Amino acid sequence: MTAMKFGYARVSTDDQNLDLQVDALKAAGCNKILTEKASGAKTDRKALATLLESVRDGDTVIVWKLDRLARSIRQLIDTVDMLKEKGVQFVSLQDNIDTTTPGGELVFHIFGALAQFERAMIIDRTKAGLAAARARGRFGGRPRVLSGPKRSLARSMMKSGDHTVTEIADHLGVSRATLYRSLNTSSLGSQV
């Protein structure tokens, strides 16, 4: 079986047009182009899932630009690592990244190192912030029960029937379980 070039094009909304990306992918020699209109933040992108299932060892995945494939560096690296495990190369036309070349492979490894560094910095800042809060007597996380005024507000929102349990919990900044526990009533089930 001969190696194939798969193109992937994505726009976020129905108002946007795929033509520019599709034309560039055709010019790059793609044998098959998968397209979709979906936010990059969505994890259940059907065309991308089909693409990842279809590619085989020796194939190449081509995108017009990196942000068409992934929303974040971490998501991009995870996706390209998955392709690499299958023996599939990756090319981004606008970003001049081509893992079929040593230079492209290097650039991609630099992205990976930067993403790992960013994660480590976020973890360090989070730990420092939590330690500072504990030193001041505050502890992280959402409250386990609602205070009196918030409990009263929750009850009145429930009685109005205008809000779901999820909306009330989100408004108050607590989980649904905390809301149920604070109100300690079984009549909320029908409001979900």
Beta strands, then each sheet from edge to edge (+ up, - down):
strand 1: 5-11
strand 2: 32-37
strand 3: 60-63
strand 4: 89-92
strand 5: 97-98
sheet 1: 2+ 1+ 3+ 4+ 5-
end
